[in-house]
Amino acid sequence: MKDALDKVCSMVNRIYGGAALLLLAVLTGAMAVQVFTRYVLGSSLSGTEELGRYCFIWMTMLGASICVSSDSHAAVTILNDHLKGRMKGGHKISVDILILACAVLLFIQGIKMAAMTTRQLTPTLHIPMSVIYCSLPAGAFGIILNGINNLIKRMDEAKSSAFVQEGADDGEGGMR
């Protein structure tokens, strides 16, 4: 099961990474056009700023999922830096559970927001706001998937380190 989950996470992360890269290219292009038209032509093109903003929102949500998979998300590590052994492992598991809880909440509320805004259009591009709000459950889905994968790995690490410590303590040949 762990191998299957690893493969699914890897596939989702590749898709999210490719989409985020594409969104970054569109964002960069839209902002370049905006700057050119505003400062060179003296009149900005309508919609480029809005397009850039929405690309940024989607890119951020997809990127958050990838950050969770590689443990490169923003974190306050002052407590974790002072813990050792089982306490450190327990703290990391607790953080993973909190991330999962927040992602589940984000997923549920994102679906509600997307459903509520299907008829509301963006001011300039006239696309449904639900397209923008769908970034919340899309990103949360990836965070949940990667969070579960991380949690399973950390729990396996905790079990194996507990076995190693027990074996070392009772003189039965535990490995360190």
C-alpha positions, 0 to 999 in steps of 0.5 A: 500500500505504501508503494502505491501511495508513493506512486500516486503522490509522485504522479500528482506532484509531477502533474502539479509541478508541471501545472505550476510551471505553466502557470508561472510562465503565463504569470510572467508573460501577463506581467511582462505585457502589463508592464510593456503596455502601461509604461511603453504604450501609456495605456495598460491592457485590461485583464493582464493584472487579473490573469496574473493574480489568478495564476499566482493563486493557483500556482501557490496552492499547487506549490503548497502541495509539493512543499508538503511532499518534500517537507520544505514548507514554512515551519517554526522549528524552535521547539523541534530543534530542542527535542531529541529521539522519540519526542522529536519524532512525536512532534513531527507526527503531531505537525503532520496531523495538524497540517492534515486537519487544516488541509481537510478544512481547506478542502471542505470550505474550498468546495463550498466557496467554489459552489457558492460562486459559480454564477459570480464572474471575475471583473475583467476576464468574466470567468466564473469565480468558482474557477479561482476558488477551485484552487483551494480544494485542488491544492488541499487534495495534494496536501492531504495526499502528501500529508498522509504519505508523510504521516505513514512514513514518520510512523514507520520511522517511529516504530523502527526507531522504538524497536532499535531502542528497545533492542539496545536497552534489553541487550537483545542485539538491537541495531543502532 
